[in-house]
Amino acid sequence: MIRPLSRTSLILDIVGAFVLFAVLVPTSLAFYAPGNLSTTVPEAVGIAGLVVAGVLQFGAVAIGRLAPGIALAAAWVGAIVQMAVGLGPLPINVAILGVLYATAAWGTTRVFWAGLVSSFAGGIIASAYIAFSTGQFFAAGISSTVATFVLLAFMCILALGSPWLGGFGWRMVLRWRASREAQTLAEIATAEEQERVRIARDMHDVVAHSLAVIVAQSDGARYAAASSPEVAVEALGTISQTARSALSDVRMLLTQLRHRQGDGPQPTIADLEQLFAHVRQAGVEPRVTVDPMPPGEPPGAIQLAVYRILQEALTNAIRHGAGGVVDIRLAWLTDRVEVEVRNAIAVAPVVGASGGHGLVGMRERAQLVGGSLTAERTGDEFVVHATLPIGASQSSEGHE
């Protein structure tokens, strides 16, 4: 029944209720002429009842946000005390309106509906109390009395129901804000997760390709160490260069992961020649065909996708292929780019031909820019074919 409420908000509520009490209780005492405060009990009892009712009702206002259910109960008790000593509607009853607002705005589901019922029940009780305490209602005929009572009840229900409706509106605003905040947090979490997945994918591409080149060069250097020392020295230089490049890429990715919003430079098609040079040093000769050439500067997302797909396909050719020549075909059309990589298959089955992080990563690369990718065995060759729509990549470029 007690809601979490900051100390500042609670202090403001208490001070506000005290100020209203200090202003409206004396105003209520002066509302009737001396001697006419109550017609059913002595004036001293009427004054005491008014003060007690004021304490209860403004006390309810003070805890309206903290405990709307308790506040509603206190307001009812205050109203009953007020009627018990024969007092009619007074300025202190403004507090009841504030309590009804609080039940609709911050109350639990049970308190919320209790506030609505109180608006109707309180309006009917108040109108009946005024009708019976005022003999003028019964001076006219029955039909006139019923019509007057119905009108009075409608006015009382409207007076009590209006603040409840206001609180209901504020409750909807609070729910909308909470929903928006939850949606924003979910979008941030999704964006962060996508960024981490992207970085993990880049990490796999960089590390897998570099290690494949290093392993191939290490094997070559080991075999050539005795017969051709100069070849071994050249291979060691390639290993050092590849390792340094991979280390630089990994450091960049880790920086992005640490800062989350970092968006460091990404490889483009201008870096393909360096990629092909690494592949040649690993003992695989890429035979590249570009027809037609790019009509202009392709979108950055397309360039990154082409680079990463070729990097992973060539890495697979180094690790699982039969060596020799790898055919690469790039077709830069007006609305799309076609990427195809063919390499001979080793005697052993191709590892990851039907799955694995590398193939999954290539497919994800293609899907991120709205394209598609197939990787399958065709005869004695393993073929990777990707279609990347250039127009659709414009909306995806910012996500990379």
Secondary structure, 3 states (H helix, E strand, C coil): CCCCCCHHHHHHHHHHHHHHHHHHHHHHHCCCCCCCCCCCCCHHHHHHHHHHHHHHHHHHHHCCCCCHHHHHHHHHHHHHHHHHCCCCCCHHHHHHHHHHHHHHHHCCHHHHHHHHHHHHHHHHHHHHHHHHHCHHHHCCCHHHHHHHHHHHHHHHHHHHHHHHHHHHHHHHHHHHHHHHHHHHHHHHHHHHHHHHHHHHHHHHHHHHHHHHHHHHHHHHHHHHCCCCHHHHHHHHHHHHHHHHHHHHHHHHHHHHHHHCCCCCCCCCHHHHHHHHHHHHHCCEEEEEEECCCCCCCCCHHHHHHHHHHHHHHHHHHHHHEEEEEEEEEEEECCCEEEEEEEEEECCCCCCCCCCCHHHHHHHHHHHHCCCEEEEEEECCEEEEEEEEECCCHHHHHHHC
